[in-house]
Amino acid sequence: MLGALVSASSDDMLHLWNLRQKRPAILHSLKFTRERVTFCHLPFQSKWLYVGTERGNTHIVNIESFILSGYVIMWNKAIELSTKTHPGPVVHLSDSPRDEGKLLIGYENGTVVFWDLRSKRADLRVYYDEAIHSIGWHNEGKQFMCSHSDGSLTLWNLKSPSRPFQIIIPHGKIRDGKKVESCKPILKVEYKTCKNSEPFIIFSGGLSYDKPWRRPSLTIMHGKAITVLEMDHPVVDFLTLCETPYPNEFQDPYAVVVLLEKDLIVVDLTQSHFPIFENPYPMDIHESPVTCIEYFADCPPDLIPVLYSLGAKHKKQGYSNKEWPISGGVWNLGAHSYPEIIITGHADGSIRFWDASAITLQMLYKLKTSKVFEKPKLEGKPAAEIVEDDPFAIQLMYWCPQSRIFCVAGISAHVIVYRFSKHEVNTEVSSLEVRLQSEIEDVISPEAEMIPPFPDVSSQFSSLKDLSGSTNTVASEGLMKDCIPCLSVKTRAMRMPPGYQADLVIQLMWVDGEPPQPITSLVVNSAYGLVAFGNSSGLAVVDFMQKTTLLSMGSVELCRSADPYQRQLCSPRKSKQFTAGLTELSDSPVSWELERCKSPTTSDHINGHCTSPTSQSCGSGKRMSSADVTKINRRGSGKPPFRKAQSAACMEISLPVATEATDVPVCCFLETENRENSFSQSRRSSVSSIDKESKETITALYFAESYAQKNDSVVSPCLWVGTGLGMVLSVSLNVPNVDELRQTEPVTVSPSGTALTLKGAVLTFACLDCTGTLIHPPYEAWGEPNSSDDSERTRKRKLVLHSPSSSQDTGDHQFAVICSEKQAKVYSLPAQICLYVHNITNAAFLLRADIVTLYNSVCLACFSANGRIMTLRVWQQPDIPLGGNAFFKNLVFWSMFYNFVCSIADKELTSLPSLRPLLDVNYLPVMDTRISRTFCFTNEGQALYLSSPTEIQRLTYSQEMCDNLQDMLGELFTPVETPEAQYRGFLKGLFGGTGGTLDREELFGEATAGKASRSLAQHIPGSGGVEGVKGAAGSAIGELARARIALDERGQKLGELDEKTASMMASAEAFSKHAHEVMLKCKDKKWYQF
């Protein structure tokens, strides 16, 4: 049956798959109810499948109807009657290359039976002391090779089955005819002959037990040479690719396909050192566990060729110079023309760029962030006490495709800014250390004035509090760590190849024995030359052009700057004295240390904030018991609390899933702002409350040309800051406009006092002009930073601003769209008036929110914990075609359209946005953090997430792509002509001793063998036929085109055939003419005249 696949699963079910359609489907299933399936064998060009079971029986299945035959080889008939023990499960089935009517059955206990299918009896039996794992035939059908559990290979001859004529132990040393070393079992062996050289013996396993550090291997024996290929992962199976599919001919193998647990490799057998083929498919996306993913659609078209050219230069050497030998199937190009790039961050600190423009992934470029750091070590202590397995794990990524600025944040509280260059440089990486600590005032009381300042203890730490301290500074014994980073940056010059080159490394430092908190938000702007990042302690803004820190402010101080309800009275203590006693009097930093112990992939935090619907900050302080404090102190102060950064696919959390009745979004308008005011007043006052049980975690950052304050008349650079408690703050930026002054004049950063509030942690921002156009952050157009041309190095920075020109001429306003994990709001700027509020959910909370564009409209796409997705459209364009129920389970889309209402601030009619649902379809309930941490949206209606540790699931809500999805899918099966069998010759066929062909239909059919027992197996029909009809209907145009091409080719072949026929007829006539002339010439001659 052409285009079919038979699979056997662990639940004793056989499935017949139809591969002749774009979406493979199961045609038939057969469930064995009384016996367990252990081995299957399908002979070449046969429709009868041999099935071996755990009981030792062999059944035969017709793969066209998937019905059992009545022909059964019972184990008690296969072995000798005198044998009293059960031979064990069937581990091998294969027909003889010489005679299709002979079947070789291998049993686990070492018994091999050569069964005659016609006479239904055993021709011969072979017994061996060691258990058998696999068997391989010689092409002549006179010999076969067995692999055993003791690491040995035995060669048997059918003429003398009493004992093997050769025993080989490839990896065991033999002395005096006795085996000295014990070896691991050889799980599989293949015996392939060559016409012009020695045969190949290929097997997996068999290594010596005395070398436990040896990795899984594949051994290739060719003549006297033995080559061991060590693998990175355990070997699941392997298959030898040969020049002919016929088992009775010389095989002449040319490659070996090896399936590993996490990879697929192909070994070239035609070269002496057996190199591997370069795999064109991305099999190593999980080589290191994936910790974060970013998805970019409609990127600049020149990025993919540039990244691919750089990645090709860094590919590993030693690959085979031949093309990939597996050529089945046909890929179809996507219907869209825009480029797409996926960036994955990994636990080992590596970053990979993938081309996702087509249906398949193609790796473009790989970046290793760990190269800028020294290996963690300390004299007298093992490295494990300083940093553990994954200190370089990637936590956050930010990429600007236009300026090619790339920024990453790692688990060790470090940020690296990369610039793109086409030239190799040899330079030293600049480093900057930032002390970020949230200062919390003590309880206001009259007794506070009596608290001594502890000058003696403070002086002990004065040497450790220098902000310019070296990265190698280590706290003295018995003292707390202070002012030292978690990692050490290389201080020597490094060679940086073309591609992304580290420009600046920023590290947060330990403060009073407390490690820096994980970075929860990250943003970079190439036009301003600034990078901002925050965590539960506060916010930091760094000028990566001048390599200086502009702002390092605690979250409490940052919120107090915009808190009109703050208390003016405070403790008279001006500076906090860092002692153990005062630490206990404050909000217990031990709790922060516990939070820091959680890696970005093993914690219960999503996007930097807690996964609880209460919208509490991750750093909400809880006082610990003395037992908990003792447990933390027992670990010691010399070991930072890092854990192994596992894959995002390895963690599970319990997330609330709201019912449909309680999760229906309720829209509200301006009157809801009164309730929000009371909510915000209590929230603001809680910042300065006496208990101070929580900190404002920085959850979202956004650079924009906007209005930072109410009285602003023109837009200016600013930074919008969102916190875990729902507060939105604005930070004013004063960036020099003149290019020459940018490198010398300082950039001033100051909180503007603007504060907006939402329910839940803030997730994303966007700014729109008065026409509904998305205002992108400004950026610097990319230019070669390391060019040898003087004119190129002295060129001016080309800044691209997206601020609308009409905004400054007419004094129009902007719209700020802000989304938190509970609600979405639209504000009018600079008036800072809330125009619309939508409470997204009360029972669940959002996990991801992104501003995307779809069909020239701007949408806010959100993904919630109960599997719902919401989008907000910004301008009333023609209807956005969205995908239907065929591709989603739980999607909700919201449109932001414009209504004419009266603006409260300007007292004039303006066009303002509001929300309207477009589509509500069930999609995916979130049951673990693998989905929540990796789910991301991009432009043109695309999204993706990590569905398993090794798979990326891509989805779309664009109707155009849904309509073209069937044509975008590739063809798995491409029919090829079966090669002709080698002509054996008359004498070889006469004296070769072959049994000829076997009529299996007559032997195994119902008329001869009868029906099988119904209780043995249950037939289950599949839905592949219906899916095949749908696939054929969806690709009718393509089928017609292929049929037309086939007809043209057939007509061409018929034309060639006619020409050949005419030529043969002319040749025959000429031959007849010459023969007639010879006959006339010799007609009257006598025999003696010749």
N, C-alpha and C positions, 0 to 999 in steps of 0.2 A: 504494500500500500504506500503510494508516494505521498510525501508531505505529512507523515504521521510520526508521533513520538510515543513510546510506551514507557511509563514510569512506574516504579514500585515504591510505595511509601511504607513508613514504619508501622502503620496500622493495618498491614496485610491487605492493602488495596492496590489493584492494578488500574492505571488510568491510560486511556488512549486519547492523545491530544491531536487536534487538527491544527497543523502549522501552515496550511495553505490559505490562511486568512490573516489579516493584520492584527487581530486580537485573538491569540490562541485560546481555544476552548476545549473542554473535555467532551469527547463524543460518547465514550462508554467507560464504565467503571465495573470492576469485578471485585467483590469483597469475599475473601476467604474466611469462613466462619469457624472451621474446625482445625485448620493447620496454619502455621506461620510461614510466610514466604521468606526464603533465604537466598535464592539465586534465580536469575532469569537469563535465558539465551535465545536470541532470534537469529537463525541462520540467514546467510546472504540470499536475497531474492526468494524468501519464504514467507508465507503468511501464517505459519504455525509457530507459536511461542512455547518453548520448554520452560517449565516453572518447577524449581526444586523447593522442598519444604523442610521444616525443622524435623519432621518425623522420618525423613529419608525417602519420601515418595516423590515421584516426578510426574507432573500433570502437563497436559498440552492444551493450549488455548488458541482458538482461531481469532486472529486480531481484526478480521473484517467484521465479524459478528460479535466478537468478544464473548464467546460461549465455550465452555469447557468441552473437550472431547472425551468420549468414553474410554479412550486408550490411556491407561495408567500403568506406570512402572512402579510396582510396590517394592519396598526395601527388602522384604523377606524373600522375594523372588530374585532380586538382583544379587544378593550375597549367597554364599554356599549354605546348604541346609545344615551342615555341621556346625556352623558358627552360632554360638549361643548369645553373643552380645550384640547390642544395637550399633550399627555403624555410625550413628550420629547424623546431624543435619547434612543436607546436600550443599557442598561449597563450590562445586564446579559442574557445568554442563557444556558440552561442545560436540559437534559432529565431526567425523573423521574427514580430513582433506581428500582422502582417496575414495571414500565411499560415504555418500550421504545417508545410507541406511544403517550406519554404525554410530552409536552415541556413547561418548565417554562421560561417565558419571563419577565424580569425586566426592568421597565422604570425609567427614571431619576427622575420624579416628585413623586415617591413613589408608583406607580401602579405596581402590579404583576399579570400576567395573566397565568393561567394554561390551556394550549392549547392542544386540542385533535387533533392529526395529521390525524387520520383516518376520523373523522366526520367533520373536518375543522370548529370547533367552540370552544368557550371557556367554559371549565367546571366550573371554578370559577375565581373570581377576588378579589384581596386584595388591600386595599387603606390605605396609611399612610401619616401623615402630613409632615414628613421629607424626604428629597431626599435620594434615595438609591444609594449605590456605589457598592455593591457586595452581592451575595447570596450563601449560602452553604447548601447542603442537609444533612439530617440524612440518614444513610444507609438503614433504613427501608422504606424510601420514604413516610412517613406520616407527617414529620415535616421538616421545613427548617428555616434557620436563615438569617436575613438581617442586613447589616451594613449601618448606616445612617450618614448624614452630621453633626449631632449634637453630635457625639461620642457615640451613643447608639447602642445596639444590640437588635433586636426583634425576638422572637421565635413564629412561626405560626404553627397551626395545620390545615390540609386540611379539617377536619370535622367541624371546627368552624372558618371560614375565616373572620368573622366580625371584630375581633380585635385580637391582639397578646396575647397569654396566658402568656407571660413573657417578661419583658423589663429590660435590663441590661445596666447600665452605668458604665463600669469597672473603669474609672478614674475620675468619677464625684461624688461629695458628695451630697446626697439627704437628705433633712430635711422636715418633715411633708408632705411627698409625693410629694414635688416639687423639681425640680432641682435647685441647688444653683449655681454651677460652670458650665460655658460653656466649652466644650471640642472641640478639633479639630476633623475633620471627620475621621472615620475609613474607610480607602481606600479599604481594602480587608479583608475578613474573610474566614476561612476554619473551618468546623465543622466535626471532625473526631472522630469516636467511637472506643472504645477498648472492647475486649471480656472480660477481667478480671479486668478492672478498669474504672474509670470515663472517660467521653469523653474529648478530647482536643479541645479547642477553641483558635485558633491562628489568630491574626489580627495585622495589621500595622496601626499606627496612634492612634487617640483617646485620646491623652494626654490633660491635662488641659491647657487652655490659660494663666492662671496666672503664669505659669512657662516658660517664653520664653527662658530661657537658656538651657532648656532640649534639648538634641540631638534627632535625629530621632531614633525611637525605634520599636521593635517587642515585642508584649505581648503574653505570653503563659498562658492560664487559664486551669488548670487541677484540677477538683474538686473545692475546696474552695481556693486553692493556686493560686496567681496571680504573675507571674514573668515578669518583664520588662527588656528586653535586649536592652541597648543603643548602637547605631551604630555610627561609625565614619563618615559615609556618608549617604545621603538620600537613603531610600529604594525605589528601582524601582519596584520589584516584589518578590514574594516568592512562593515556591512550597513545599508541604508536601510529603515526601517519605513514602509510606505505604507498608505493606507486600503483599497486593493483589491489582491487578488493577481493580477488579470488584467493581463497586460502591454499589452493593446491599449486600455486605458482610461486616463484621467487619473490619475496616481499619487497626487498630493496627499501628499507625504511629511510626516511629523510628528516623526520622531526618527531618529537615526543611532546604531547600536550599534557601538562601536569596541573591538576586542580588542587590548589592548596586551600586551607581554611579561609584565608583572607586574600587570595590572589589567584591569578591564572597566568602561567608562563608556558612558553613553547621553546624547547631546546632544539638547536640545529645539529643534526647528526652527520651532516655532510662535511663538517670541518673537524679537524683533529682535536681542538681544545673544547669543542661542544659549547659554543656561545649561545646565548638566548636571543630570541627575536625581540625587537623593540615593540612593546605592546601599544597599539594605537588607541586602545580604550582605557578609560580611567579606572583601573582596578585598585589604586592605592589611595583613595580618598580617605580611608580609615586607617592608613598606615600608622598614624598617631591619632588618638581619639579626637573627634571634632568637638570644639568647645563653643564656637560661635560661627554664624554665617551672615553674610550680607549679599544682597541681590541688587544688581544695577541693570536696568533696561534703557535702551535708547542712549547708549554711551557715544562719545566721539568715535567716528569710524576708524580713525588711525590708531586707536589704542591697541586693538587686538593684534594687528600685524607687528607692531612694535614689541609688545610683550612676548609674542610667539618667537620672534627672531632672537630676543634675548634669552628666552628659555631654551631654545635649541642649542645655544652655545654652551649651556651648562649641563647638558644631558650627560648621562654616564657613558663612559667609553667601554668598549668590549662587546658591543652588540653585534649580531650577525649582519653582514652586508646584504642579506637577501630580504625580500619583502615578506610581510606577514603571511604565513601559508594558509590561514583559514579565510576563505573567501565566500562563505555562504551568506545569503540575504542581500538586500538592497536597501540603502538608506534614502529617504526622501527629504529634501530640503524643506525648511519651514516656510510658511506662506508670508511671514512678516520679514521685513528687510532691515530692521534696526538691530544693531549688535547688542548682545547681552553678556554680562560678566558676573560670575559668582565668585566670591572671596570666602575662603574657609580658614578659620583660625584653629590651631591644634594645641594639644596639651604639651607638646615638646617645644613650643615657641615658634613653630614654623607657620608660614602663611602661604596659601596656594591660590593662584588666580586661574579660573576656569572659563573657557569659552562655552557659553550656553546658547549661542545663536541658533544652532541647529538642534535636532532632537537629542543628540548625544553630547556628552561633556568631553572637552579636550583641554588638557592641562596646558596653560600658557607659560606660567612663571612661578617659581618657588623662592620664598624669602625666609631666611633664618634669622630671627631676632636675637637668638642666644649668642651670636657671634660678637656682640658688642660688650659682653660681660665676661668677667673672669670666672673660672670654675669655682664654685663655693668650697672653701676649705679654711681650716683654722688649725694652728699649731697645737698639737696635743689632744685634739678632739676630732672624731670622725666627721666627715662631711654631712652625715645624716643628722647631726645635732644642730646644724646651722640652717640648712634648707633641705627639704625632703625631695621627693621624686620629681615633681614638676614645678620648679620655681619660675619657669619662663612661660607658663601656660597663658594663652591669649584670652583676655576677658572681654575687651571691647575693641572695635575697629571703626575708623572714620576715614573715608576716602573721598577726595574731590577729583573726579575724572578730568575736569577741564584744566585744573592747575597741576594735576598729578601729584598733589601733596597727599601723603598717606601717614596716618597716625594710629598707633596701637597702644592699648593699656593692658598690662599684665597682672597676674595674680600677686606678684611681689610689690604692688603699689608703685609701678614704674610706668612711665609714658615715653614712647620713642617717636620722634618726628622724622619722617623719611622724605627726601627729595629725589626726584627721578632724573637720571643723567645717562646719556649714551656713551660716556667716556669713563674709563677706569681712573680712579684716583687713589693716592696713598696719603692718608691724612689721619689725624687724631680726632676722635669723636668728642664733642663738647658735652659736658655733663652739668647738671644743675640740681641742687638739693633744696627741697621745699619742706618747711616745717608747718604742718597743717594741723591745728588743734582747736577744738571748740572750747572756748573759755566759758565756764558756767559760774555765775555768781553764787555766793553762798546764801543761806537763809538770812533774811533781814531780822536782826534782833539787837537789842541794846547790848547784850553780852558780846556781840561781835567785835566791839572795840577793845575788848580785853584779850582777844586772841593774839598771842605773841607772833611776831613775824618769822621766827626761826632763822635767824641770820646764819648760824653756824652750819646747819644742814644745807641751806641754800648755797653756801660757798663751796660745799663739797662737789656740787654739780655745775659750778660755773664753767669749768673747763670743758664740760660735755655739751654746753648749750650754745656753742659757737656755730652760727649758721653756715660759716664757710669751712667747717671742719672737713677733714679728709674722709674719703669713703672707706678707708681702712681703720678708722678710729674704732676702738673696742673699749667698752666700759670696763672699769676695774672690777676685780673680784669682789663680790658682795654688794656692788652697787647696781642700780638699775641702768638698763641701756637707755641712752639718750643721744639724739642728734647723729645717729648712724643709719645709713640706708640698709635695706635688706640684701642688696646685691652690690657687687663691686664692678664698676665700669673700667674697661681696659684703658690704661693711660698711655700706652704706646701707639705709634702710628700703625694703622691697619690698611691693608690693600682692599679696596672696595671695587668689585667688578661692575661693569655697566648694569644699570637697572636702578632699583631703589637703594639709596645709600643713606645711612643714618646721619642726620644732621644735629640732633640734640637728644640727649637722654635726661629725663626728669624723674627724680626719685623722691618719694615721700619718706621721711625719717621717723625713727622711733622717738617717742616722747615719754619720758619718765617710765621707762620699762614697758611701755605699751606700744605694740606694733602699729603701723599705719593701717587705717581702715581700707577695705577694698574700694577701688574706684568704681563708681556707679554711673557716671555720665562723662562723655567726652565729645568735644567739638573743636574743630580747627578752621581757621579762615586765612586763606593765602593773601587776600587783598590787604587785610589788616596786619598780617604777620603774627597772629596771636593764636594760642592754643589754650583752651579752658577745660578744666576737669574738676569734678567734685566727688565727695563721698559723704558719709554720715558725719564727718567732722567739720566740713566746710567746703569752701570754693577757692580755687587757685587759678589765676590768669598769668600766663607766661608769654613774654615776647621772644619767639624763637628766632627772630632776625637779629636782635641785640643780645640774646642769651641772658635775659634778666627776668626776675620775678616781679610782676606788676601788682598783684593782689594775692594775699594769702589770709583769708578771713574765715573765722569760724562761722558755722551755720547760725548760731544764736546771735552773734553780732551782726551778721548779714540781715537776719530777719528783724533785729531790733532797729536797724537803720530805716526800715519802712513800717515800723509799728507805731501808730499814733496813740495806742493805749498802753505804751510801755510805762513802767514805774520808774520814776526819776531817782528814788532812794535806792541805795545799794550798799553793800558792805564797804566799810572804809578801807578794806584791804585792796591796795592798788594792783598788786601782782600776786598771782597764785603761787604759793610755795608748794613745791612738789615733794611731799613727804608721804609716808605710808599712812599716817593718821589722817591727813587732809584728804587723801585719796578715798579713804573709807567714808569720810564725811560728805564727800561729793556723790556723784551718781555712779559709783562703783565701776571703775574701768575694767574690773575683771569680767564684767558682762560684755564689754566691748571686745575683750580678748577672746571670749568664747565665740562671739560673732565672727571675729577675724579668722578663727580656726577653720571656718567653712570655705572650701574652695569654690570657684565660680561654677563648678559643675556638680558639686555634692551638697550644696546648701539648699535651703528652702526659699531662696530669694530669686525673684524673677525681675530682670531688668533693673536690678539694684534695689528693689523694695520688696517688702514682705508679700508673700502670696496669700495673705489673709485679707478678706474683704473689709476688714476694719480700717484699712488705709493707714495703719500705724507705721512709723518709720522703722527701718531695719535696726536702727540703733536704740530703740526704746529701752531705756535702762530698767532693769529689774534687779533688786537687791538679792544677792546670793546668800545662801546659807554658809555657815562656816565649813561644812563638808565640801561644798563646791569650791570655796576659796582654797582649801587645803589641796584639793585635786589639781587646781591650776598651779599652785606653788610647787607641788611635787614635780611638775615637769621641768622646772628650772627656768631661770631667766635667760639662759644662753641659747635657747631653742625657739626660734620663731614659730608661731602656730600655723604652719602650712601643711596642707594635706594634698594627697595625690589628686591631681586634676583629672578626674575620669571624664569619659565622654558624656556629652549631654544625653546620650541615649541610655545611660546606665542608672538614672535616678528616677524615682517615682515619688509623687506627693499626692495627697488627697485634696482635690480642688472641688469647690462647691459647684454643683450643677443645678441651676434653678429650673423649676417647672415652667411650662409654657404660660401658665396662668399668672405666675408671679413675676415673670420676666418680660412682660409686654412693656415696651418703653412708653412713657407718658411725656408728651411734649408740653412745654409751658413757655410763656413769653415774659414780658417785662415785669408782670406782677410778681413773679417768683423771685425777683431780685430782693424784695423785702425780706423774705425768709432767708436768703443767702446772706443778707447783711447781718442778721443776728448770728448766723452760723460763723461768719467771718470774724465778728467781734469777739466771740468766745475763743476762736482759734488764735486771733492775734494776742489777746490777753494771756492765753495759755503759754505764749512764748516767754513772757516775763513772770509767769506764775511762780509761787514759792516752791512747789514740789519739783518742778523741772524734771519730770520723769521721761521726757522724750526729746530727741534731737531732730532737726530738720535735715533729712538726707537729701542731697542734691540728686534729682532723678532725671532732669532734662535741661539741656542747654541749647541756645540758638542765637547765632550772630545774624544781625539784620540791620538794614538802613531803615530806621523807624523813628517814632516819637518816644523818647525816653520819659518825658514828663508831660503833665497836662498843659503847661503853658508854652510848649514848644510850637513854633510856627513852621519849621522846616525839619526834614528828616536828618538824622545824624547817626553815626555808628553806635550801636548799643548791643548789649548782651542780655537776652532774656533767660532767666533762671527759674526753673521749676523745682519744687521740693516735694518730699514724700508726704507732707501734711497738707498739700493742696495749695500752697502759697506760690504766687508768681511774682518775681522781683525783676526789676530792670536796672542794669548797670550801664552807666554812660561811659563811652570811650572817646578819648580825644586823640586821634591819630593824625600825625603831620600829613598834610596834603601834598607837599612838595616831595618829589622822589629823592632829591639830594639830602633832605633833612631827615628822612626816615631812618637812616642808619645812625644818626647822631642825636637827634632830638628825642627826648623821652616821651613815651605814651602814657597818658594819665588815665587812670581807671578809678571810678568813684560810684558807689551806689546812689541811685537817683531818688530813692524814697518811694518809688511807685510800687504798690502792692495790690495784686488781684488775688482772688481766692476761688478755689474749686473744691469739690468733694473728691477725696482720694488723691493718690500720688499723680503728679503731672507727668504726662508721657511725651507730648509733642506740641510744637508750635507751627504757625504759618502766618505770613503777612500777605494781605491782598490789597491791591489799589482800589480806587473807587469804581473801576470798570470790571472788577472781579478777576483781574489777572494776578496770578501768583507772582509775588516778588521774591525772586531767588536771592540768596546772599551773594554779595559781590565776591569776585575771585580775580586772581592774577593769572592771565594767560601764560601757559607754560613756555619757558625759554630755557635753553641749555645752560645750566649753572657752571659747568666745568669746561666751557669751550676754550680752545687755544686762540681763537680769534679775539683780538683786542676790542674790536667794535662790538662783538657779541657780548663780551664781558661787561662793557661799559654802557650797554643799552639801558634804556629806561624801562621801568616796570610798566607793563600794559595791563591796566586794571579795567575790568568789565563790571559795570554797575547796572543793576536792574531796577533802580528807582525810577518811577514814572515821572516824566518831565512835567506833566500837568499838575502834579502834586504841589510843586513849589510856585507855579504861576497862579493858580486859582485858589490856593489854600485849602484844597480838598483833604479829606481824611483817608485813613487806612482802616482796614478791618484786620483784627487779630483773631485767629481761630486757635483755640487752646483746648486740648483734650486731656482729661485725666482718666484714671481707671474707673471713675464713677459717672462722669458727665462730660459734656462738651459745651463750650460757651463761645459766643462771638462778641467781641468788644469793638467799639468804635474808638479809634485813636485820632488825635491826642486826647479826646474828651474822656477816655477810659470808662465809657458807659456800656454796660452789658446790654446788647440788643436781643440776644436770644440764648436760652438755656434749654438743653435737652438732657434729662436724666436717663442715662443709657440703661442702667440696671441697678437694682437695689440688693439683689441676692448674690449676684456674681460680681466680677470685676474684670477690667480689661487687662490683657497681657501685652499687647503690642498695638501701636498706632503709628501710621506713617502717612505723610502727605504725598499723594501720587497724582499723576495726570492720566486721563483716559479720554480719548476722542476730543482733544482740545479743551477739556474741562478738568477742573482741579477737584480731587476727592480726598477726603480724610478716611482712610481705611483702617479699621480697628478689628482686633481679634480678641474675643473674650474667653474667660475660663470655661464657660459652658458650651463653647464651640460656635458662638455667633460672631459674625463679621459685619461691621458697619462702615459705610463710606458716606462722605458728605461732598456733594458736588457744589462748586462755587458759583457758576454762572449759568444762566438759562440758555444753553445751547440746544440744538436738536437732540431728541431723545437718545440717551446712551443705550446702545444695545448691550444687554447683560446676558450672561450665560444662563441656561435653564437648569431644571432639576437633574439633568442627566449627569452633571459633573459636581454637584454640591449636595451636602446634607444639611448644613446649618449656617447659612449666610444671610446677613441682613445688610442692605445697602440704603444709605440715606443720601438724599439730594439736597444741596443748598441752593435754593433758587431765590429770586429777588422779588420783593413786594414793595409797594410804595407805602411808606409809613412816615410819621412825623418824628423827626429827630428831636430829642429833648434838648440837646446841647445847642444846636445851631438854629432851631426853630424854623427849619425849612424842609421841603419835601426832598428826600434822598432815597436812593435805592439800597435796601438793606437785605442781608441774607437771612434765610431761615432753613429749617430741616424738613425733609419729607422722605418717608421710606419708599424704596424702589423695589426691593426684592428681599424675601425672607425664606431661606432654604436651609434645612439642617445639613451640617457638614461633619464636624469632628469634635467629639468630647475630649477634653484635655485630661489625661489621667496621669501624666508624669511631666517632668520638666524638660524632657527631650524636645517636645513640641513647643512648649512655652518659651524656651530659651532660643530656639532657632527659627521660629516663625517670623517671616518678614515679607512685606509687600514691596512692589516696585511699580514703575510706570506701565502703562498700556494693559492694565488689568491682569498683572501677573503676581504670583506669590509662591513661596516654597517653604518647606520645613524639613527637618531631619526625621524621617519616619522610622528609621532603625539605625543602629550603629554604622551600617554600611550603605544606606540608601537615602537619597534626597528625593522627596516627593514634590513635584511641581504641579501647581493648579492654576486655573484661569477663570475669571468671571467676565471675560470679553466674549460677546456673542460671535464676533467675526472669527476669533480663533476656535471657538467651539464648532462653528460650521466647517472650518477647514481642518479640524483635528483628524478626521479619518484619512484625508489625503496626506497629512503630515507623517502618519505612521509608516514605518518601513515594512518591507516584505521579509519575513523570516525564511521562507522557503523559495528557492529559485531552482526550477527543474534543470537537470543536466543529463546528458546522454550517458548511459551506462557503457563503460569501456568493453570492448570485445574481449572474450576470453582467448588466451593464447592457444594456438593450434598445436595439439599434442602429436599429430602425425598418426598414420595408420598403424605402424608397427608398435609404437609406444602405447597407443590405445588398445591394441590387441593383446600385447604381452605385459602391459603395466600392472595388471591385476586390479584395476578399479572396478567398483561395483556398478558404475553407471549412475544414471539419475534415479531419484526416488520419487514415486508418485505419492506424495504425502496426502493428497486429497482422498485417494482411494484407501490409504492405510488408516488415516485418522478421522475420516468422515463418518457421519452418523450411520450411513448404510452399512459400514463394516465394523466400526468400533462401538456403535450404539451411543446412548445418551449417558452423560455423567450424572452423578447423584445431585439432586437439587439442594440437599442440605450441606454440600461441600462448599459451594460458593454462590453468592447472590449477585445477579446482574443488575446494574443500576444505569439506566440511560442518562446521558448527559445533555447539555444544552448547546453543544457545539454546532449542531445543525442550524439552529435558529440564528446563532451569532454569525455563522458563515453566510447565511442569507443576508443579514444586515450588512456585513462587511462587503459582500459582493454588490449589494445595492448602493452602498456608499461610494464604492470605487468603480462604478460602471463605466465612467468615461475612460479611466485608465485601462480597464480591461478591453474596451473597444479599440483603444489606440494600440494596445499590444497585439490584439487580434489582427488589426489592419497591417501592422508591421509583419506579423507572421505570414499573412497572406501574400504580402509583397515578397518576402523572402522565399515563400513556396513557389510563387510564380517565377521568380528569378531562377530557382533551382530547376523548375520544370523546363525553362528555356534552355538552361545549360544541358539538361538531359536530352532535349530534342537535338541540340547541336551535336552532342556526342553520338546519339543514335544515327543521325545522318552521316557523320564521319565514319562510323562503323559499317554502315550500309555501303558507302563508297569504297571502303577498304575491302569489304567482302566481294563486291562486284569486280574490283581489280584483281583480287585473288582468283576468282572464278575464271576471269578472262585469261590470266596467265596459266592456270591449270588446263584450260581447254587448248591453249596453244601447245603446251607440253604434250598433251594427249595426242593431238594431231601429228606432232613431230615424231613421236615414238610409236605411232599406230602400226605402221607396216614393218617395223624392225623385228628381227628374230631375237631370241633370247641370247644367242651367242654374240650378237652385235652390240650389246650394251657394255 
